[in-house]
Amino acid sequence: MYRNNSTSRLLTVLAAGTLVFAACGGSDDAEPAPAVEPAAEPAAEPAAEPATESAIVSTASSSLGDVLVDANGLTLYGFTNDADGTPTCNDGCAGAWPPVIVADGNVPAGLDTAVFSVAPRDDGSMQLVAGKWPLYLFAGDAAAGDVNGQGSGDVWFAAAPDGSLIKAAQGAAATSDDEAEPEIDSLGEGY
């Protein structure tokens, strides 16, 4: 009987342990399901990032004609002092004329590499370049379609889709490179 009693106690302890383990296991099974669902949502967000990054620059119509704009529709400008594609607007200048920074240092997907490139800035970041012009926003532009920076100081001009600068008023044919009116298809797919 001693054996049966010991065996009986052992079986009772094992059964209780199994129930506790099963109860814990059951609650563990319930917890990962919610954890898996939130993990699936962030996975969808990074998939959207490349689409956002590829839309870092597009074209839009303005009072100057078609211009390059950022993802928010704000006009992009070039600075004629940026000779040979080297950004020179730094420090206080960059406060008024924020550079278009490319986080990974590469031309974003979807942009035509025959028009777009990147250039290093003094701070080590990489700036998007259209044609030979590093691209900037203007702090004085508040809404999509604004071109308040156009002609500022006779050195800041809206960027055309082909990478030239629009120097003529109201989108006349002359550009900073004395080229024909910009071609919209020069940006690449989708632009």
KAQUIJO-V681898 format. One record per residue. N is the residue number from 1. RES is the residue in one letter. SS is DSSP state (alpha for helix, beta for strand, coil for the rest). PHI is phi in degrees with one decimal (* if undefined). Layout:
<<N;RES;SS;PHI> <N;RES;SS;PHI>>
This chain:
<<1;M;coil;*> <2;Y;alpha;-59.8> <3;R;alpha;-65.7> <4;N;alpha;-65.4> <5;N;alpha;-65.1> <6;S;alpha;-66.0> <7;T;alpha;-66.0> <8;S;alpha;-64.9> <9;R;alpha;-65.0> <10;L;alpha;-61.8> <11;L;alpha;-65.1> <12;T;alpha;-64.3> <13;V;alpha;-64.2> <14;L;alpha;-64.0> <15;A;alpha;-65.4> <16;A;alpha;-64.6> <17;G;alpha;-61.6> <18;T;alpha;-64.6> <19;L;alpha;-63.9> <20;V;alpha;-63.1> <21;F;alpha;-62.1> <22;A;alpha;-65.8> <23;A;alpha;-64.8> <24;C;alpha;-65.8> <25;G;alpha;-63.5> <26;G;alpha;-65.0> <27;S;alpha;-72.0> <28;D;alpha;-66.7> <29;D;alpha;-64.7> <30;A;alpha;-74.0> <31;E;alpha;-69.4> <32;P;alpha;-64.2> <33;A;alpha;-59.7> <34;P;alpha;-64.1> <35;A;alpha;-66.0> <36;V;alpha;-70.8> <37;E;alpha;-61.8> <38;P;alpha;-61.6> <39;A;alpha;-64.5> <40;A;alpha;-70.6> <41;E;alpha;-63.9> <42;P;alpha;-60.7> <43;A;alpha;-63.4> <44;A;alpha;-72.8> <45;E;alpha;-62.8> <46;P;alpha;-59.3> <47;A;alpha;-64.7> <48;A;alpha;-76.6> <49;E;alpha;-57.0> <50;P;alpha;-58.4> <51;A;alpha;-65.2> <52;T;alpha;-64.1> <53;E;alpha;-64.5> <54;S;alpha;-69.2> <55;A;coil;-95.8> <56;I;coil;-58.2> <57;V;beta;-138.0> <58;S;beta;-145.8> <59;T;beta;-111.9> <60;A;beta;-151.0> <61;S;beta;-82.4> <62;S;beta;-142.1> <63;S;coil;-65.8> <64;L;coil;-94.5> <65;G;beta;106.6> <66;D;beta;-76.9> <67;V;beta;-131.8> <68;L;beta;-78.7> <69;V;beta;-134.8> <70;D;beta;-84.1> <71;A;coil;-62.6> <72;N;coil;-94.9> <73;G;coil;84.7> <74;L;coil;-81.7> <75;T;beta;-62.1> <76;L;coil;-103.9> <77;Y;beta;-125.8> <78;G;beta;-117.7> <79;F;beta;-113.4> <80;T;coil;-66.2> <81;N;coil;-76.4> <82;D;coil;-82.0> <83;A;alpha;-64.8> <84;D;alpha;57.4> <85;G;alpha;78.0> <86;T;coil;-95.1> <87;P;coil;-64.3> <88;T;coil;-122.1> <89;C;coil;-88.0> <90;N;coil;-127.3> <91;D;alpha;49.6> <92;G;alpha;-61.5> <93;C;alpha;-59.2> <94;A;alpha;-69.0> <95;G;alpha;-69.9> <96;A;alpha;-84.5> <97;W;coil;-126.7> <98;P;coil;-61.7> <99;P;beta;-72.2> <100;V;coil;-87.3> <101;I;beta;-92.0> <102;V;coil;-108.0> <103;A;coil;-56.7> <104;D;coil;-92.3> <105;G;coil;79.3> <106;N;coil;-116.5> <107;V;coil;-63.0> <108;P;coil;-59.0> <109;A;coil;-55.8> <110;G;coil;94.0> <111;L;coil;-94.4> <112;D;coil;-72.5> <113;T;coil;-70.3> <114;A;coil;-75.4> <115;V;coil;-107.8> <116;F;beta;-105.9> <117;S;beta;-149.8> <118;V;beta;-129.4> <119;A;beta;-137.6> <120;P;beta;-73.9> <121;R;coil;-100.8> <122;D;coil;-56.8> <123;D;coil;-84.8> <124;G;coil;92.9> <125;S;coil;-75.1> <126;M;beta;-112.8> <127;Q;beta;-109.9> <128;L;beta;-73.4> <129;V;beta;-123.2> <130;A;beta;-116.0> <131;G;coil;64.9> <132;K;coil;-110.4> <133;W;beta;-114.2> <134;P;beta;-58.3> <135;L;coil;-97.8> <136;Y;beta;-135.6> <137;L;coil;-95.3> <138;F;coil;-120.5> <139;A;coil;-61.2> <140;G;coil;-82.7> <141;D;coil;-91.4> <142;A;coil;-102.0> <143;A;coil;-138.9> <144;A;coil;-54.4> <145;G;coil;94.0> <146;D;coil;-65.3> <147;V;coil;-132.7> <148;N;coil;-65.8> <149;G;coil;-85.8> <150;Q;coil;-57.3> <151;G;coil;77.3> <152;S;alpha;-56.0> <153;G;alpha;62.1> <154;D;alpha;58.2> <155;V;coil;-132.5> <156;W;beta;-113.5> <157;F;beta;-140.5> <158;A;beta;-61.9> <159;A;beta;-88.5> <160;A;coil;-86.1> <161;P;coil;-58.9> <162;D;coil;-89.5> <163;G;coil;93.9> <164;S;coil;-89.6> <165;L;beta;-106.2> <166;I;beta;-89.7> <167;K;coil;-93.4> <168;A;coil;-75.7> <169;A;alpha;-69.2> <170;Q;alpha;52.0> <171;G;alpha;70.7> <172;A;coil;-59.0> <173;A;coil;-62.5> <174;A;coil;-71.4> <175;T;coil;-124.2> <176;S;coil;-64.0> <177;D;coil;-101.3> <178;D;coil;50.9> <179;E;coil;-102.5> <180;A;coil;-67.3> <181;E;coil;-50.2> <182;P;coil;-61.3> <183;E;coil;-97.0> <184;I;alpha;-67.5> <185;D;alpha;-70.4> <186;S;alpha;-70.4> <187;L;alpha;-76.5> <188;G;coil;119.2> <189;E;coil;-62.4> <190;G;coil;81.8> <191;Y;coil;-120.4>>
